[in-house]
Amino acid sequence: MRVVFTCVPQTGHILPLLPLAEAFASRGDQVTFASGPDARPAVTSRGLEFQAAGPGFDAWFGQLRARTRGTPGDGLQPARVEMYFIPRLFAEIGTALMVDDLLNLCRRLRPDLVVFDPYAFAGPLVAALTGARPVLHTINLLGAPEVLDLAADAVSPIWREFGLDVPASAGLFSGPTVTICPRSLDRAAAGLAGALPMRPVPAPLADPPALPGWPEGPDRPLVYLTLGTFSNNAVDVFRLVLEALAEEPVNVLATVGADGDAGRLEPVPANARVERFVPQAELLPHCRAVVHHGGAGTTFGVLAHGLPALVLPQSADNFFIAQRLAGAGVARALMPEEVTAEAVHREARMVLQEPEYGRRARLLAREIAGMPSPEEVAAALAAQA
């Protein structure tokens, strides 16, 4: 069987699709990953074939910036972020930039399946034009219907250019949907016709490697601080959290990303350590709680390990995820205007000391552990095709 994967050329969109792509490849299927050049290193490092489809993400954002008299989205309330960016940036601009390359590739390869992330709106259009079976692969919580209606309006002229009327929700749900969010957090996605739940992250390591200790107090609870790969340049937020936890009886490990500069956070409190990168799967088993930005990859990893969190959303879908986690009782959340050292200290202490947050997080961990594996989902999609 031939399978083409396509996604927005950003880390948070690429990584969630790789486990299913690898599962198809391990079955002996022909797998090709198509995206902007930014995606090439992550894909080829896993031994998968990569083909360019459209430019890098900077070109996407550059086109949106050229249409405004300031920074796109500047001044938006968190609740309006998705309504602004999804129709304009991902639907209208992204589809126009990707569709020709992706269509030429699929006409040449004639795939049985085209698997796309929820923001790669060229995916369902190309599937419709080539007769491939479209498969939506979620990467976070399902988008709000009103946002997808706006996205459908935005891509309607492109569908019409190819002689087609745009379906509801821009065609995202024209075929099966692989849902990686636990049902209890995203009942809307789980209730879709043709929904195929899939475990979002690998199972926790049975025997995680030991982490080096601290000069003082190595037995104190460990708190992990991360702002992911897109917001890891928010130096002021890192400093504020480190300051807020400096006098707490905990150790703090902060990671600033492979392209970050740990030196920018000097001087670091005595109970903290800053690294550029530590594999999440090796670190989380040692943690008592996590302070993070609400990115989907980090969120699912934290939940899979049954850890409570303090969420400080920074951009994009972070705000929606933060609110959903707080509503589920597995995290506390502070919006950007609420973030002060005093507030972070108070909310982090609550997460660490109130056992109900950890109990509910462990319930979600068991739910994630019971979700089907990528290998099982690949087999189910192959049987349908």
Long-range contacts (C-beta under 8 A, 24 or more apart in sequence): 1-27, 1-29, 1-30, 1-112, 1-113, 1-382, 1-385, 2-29, 2-30, 2-32, 2-109, 2-110, 2-111, 2-112, 2-113, 3-29, 3-30, 3-31, 3-32, 3-111, 3-112, 3-113, 3-114, 3-115, 4-32, 4-33, 4-34, 4-102, 4-105, 4-106, 4-109, 4-111, 4-113, 4-114, 4-115, 4-132, 5-31, 5-32, 5-33, 5-34, 5-115, 5-116, 5-137, 6-33, 6-34, 6-35, 6-53, 6-98, 6-102, 6-114, 6-115, 6-116, 6-117, 6-120, 6-122, 6-123, 6-126, 7-35, 7-39, 7-116, 7-117, 7-119, 7-120, 8-35, 8-36, 8-57, 8-60, 8-90, 8-94, 8-117, 8-119, 8-120, 9-35, 9-36, 9-37, 9-38, 9-39, 9-54, 9-56, 9-57, 10-38, 10-57, 10-230, 11-42, 11-229, 11-230, 12-139, 12-228, 12-229, 12-230, 12-295, 12-296, 12-297, 13-117, 13-119, 13-120, 13-139, 14-39, 14-42, 14-43, 15-42, 15-297, 16-117, 16-137, 16-138, 16-139, 16-180, 16-200, 16-296, 16-297, 17-115, 17-117, 17-137, 17-139, 18-42, 18-43, 18-46, 18-48, 19-198, 19-202, 19-374, 20-115, 20-137, 20-178, 20-198, 20-374, 20-377, 20-378, 21-46, 21-48, 21-115, 22-46, 22-48, 22-374, 23-373, 23-374, 23-375, 23-377, 23-378, 24-378, 24-382, 26-375, 27-375, 27-378, 27-379, 27-382, 29-378, 29-382, 30-109, 32-105, 32-109, 32-111, 34-101, 34-102, 34-105, 35-98, 35-120, 36-60, 36-98, 51-101, 51-105, 52-101, 53-98, 53-101, 53-102, 53-105, 53-122, 54-94, 54-97, 54-98, 54-101, 54-102, 54-122, 55-97, 59-97, 60-89, 60-93, 60-94, 60-97, 61-89, 63-93, 63-97, 64-88, 64-89, 64-93, 78-313, 78-319, 78-335, 78-336, 79-319, 81-315, 81-316, 81-319, 82-143, 82-144, 82-147, 82-316, 82-317, 82-320, 83-146, 83-147, 83-150, 85-316, 86-119, 86-143, 86-147, 86-148, 86-150, 86-151, 87-147, 87-150, 87-151, 87-153, 87-154, 88-154, 90-119, 90-120, 90-121, 90-151, 91-121, 91-150, 91-151, 91-152, 91-154, 91-155, 91-170, 92-154, 92-155, 94-119, 94-120, 94-121, 94-122, 95-121, 95-122, 95-125, 95-154, 95-155, 95-158, 96-158, 98-122, 99-125, 99-126, 99-158, 102-126, 103-129, 103-130, 106-130, 106-132, 112-385, 113-381, 113-385, 115-178, 118-142, 118-143, 118-172, 121-151, 121-155, 121-170, 121-171, 121-172, 124-167, 124-170, 124-171, 124-172, 124-174, 125-155, 125-158, 125-159, 125-162, 125-164, 125-171, 127-171, 127-174, 127-175, 128-164, 128-171, 128-174, 129-162, 129-164, 133-175, 133-176, 133-384, 133-385, 134-171, 134-174, 134-175, 135-175, 135-176, 135-177, 135-178, 135-381, 136-172, 136-173, 136-175, 136-176, 136-177, 136-178, 137-177, 137-178, 137-180, 138-177, 138-178, 138-179, 138-180, 138-181, 138-189, 139-180, 139-296, 140-181, 140-296, 140-299, 140-317, 140-321, 141-181, 141-185, 141-186, 141-189, 141-296, 141-317, 141-320, 141-321, 141-324, 142-179, 142-181, 142-186, 142-188, 142-189, 142-192, 145-169, 148-172, 176-381, 176-384, 178-377, 178-381, 180-300, 181-300, 182-303, 182-364, 182-367, 182-368, 182-371, 183-367, 184-328, 184-364, 184-367, 185-324, 185-325, 185-328, 185-364, 186-324, 196-372, 196-377, 196-380, 196-381, 197-371, 197-372, 198-371, 198-372, 198-373, 198-374, 198-376, 198-377, 199-368, 199-369, 199-371, 199-372, 199-373, 199-374, 200-296, 200-300, 200-304, 200-368, 200-371, 201-281, 201-297, 201-300, 201-301, 201-304, 201-368, 202-281, 203-304, 203-369, 204-281, 204-284, 204-285, 204-304, 204-305, 205-281, 205-282, 205-285, 208-281, 208-282, 208-285, 208-286, 209-282, 211-253, 211-278, 211-282, 211-283, 211-286, 214-251, 214-271, 214-273, 216-270, 216-271, 217-249, 217-251, 217-271, 218-251, 220-249, 220-250, 220-251, 220-271, 221-249, 221-250, 221-251, 221-287, 221-288, 221-289, 221-352, 222-250, 222-251, 222-252, 222-253, 222-286, 222-287, 222-288, 223-250, 223-251, 223-252, 223-253, 223-287, 223-288, 223-289, 223-290, 223-291, 223-348, 223-352, 224-252, 224-253, 224-254, 224-255, 224-283, 224-284, 224-287, 224-289, 224-290, 224-291, 224-292, 225-252, 225-253, 225-254, 225-255, 225-290, 225-291, 225-292, 226-254, 226-255, 226-290, 226-291, 226-292, 226-293, 226-298, 227-256, 227-292, 227-293, 227-312, 227-314, 228-257, 228-292, 228-293, 228-295, 228-297, 228-298, 228-314, 229-257, 229-295, 230-295, 230-314, 230-315, 230-316, 231-293, 231-295, 231-314, 231-315, 231-318, 232-256, 232-257, 232-259, 232-260, 233-260, 234-314, 235-264, 235-265, 237-312, 237-314, 237-339, 238-265, 238-274, 239-265, 240-339, 240-340, 240-341, 240-344, 241-291, 241-312, 241-344, 242-268, 242-269, 242-272, 243-269, 243-341, 244-341, 244-342, 244-344, 244-345, 244-348, 245-269, 245-271, 245-272, 245-344, 245-345, 245-348, 246-270, 246-271, 246-272, 248-345, 248-348, 248-349, 248-352, 250-288, 250-352, 253-278, 253-283, 288-352, 289-348, 289-351, 289-352, 291-344, 291-348, 293-318, 294-318, 294-319, 294-321, 294-322, 294-325, 294-333, 295-321, 296-321, 299-325, 300-368, 302-361, 303-330, 303-361, 303-364, 303-365, 303-368, 304-365, 304-368, 304-369, 305-365, 306-358, 306-361, 306-362, 306-364, 306-365, 306-366, 307-358, 307-361, 308-351, 308-352, 308-357, 308-358, 308-360, 308-361, 309-351, 309-361, 310-334, 310-344, 310-347, 310-348, 310-351, 312-336, 312-339, 312-344, 328-360, 328-364, 329-356, 329-357, 329-360, 330-357, 330-360, 330-361, 330-364, 331-357, 332-357
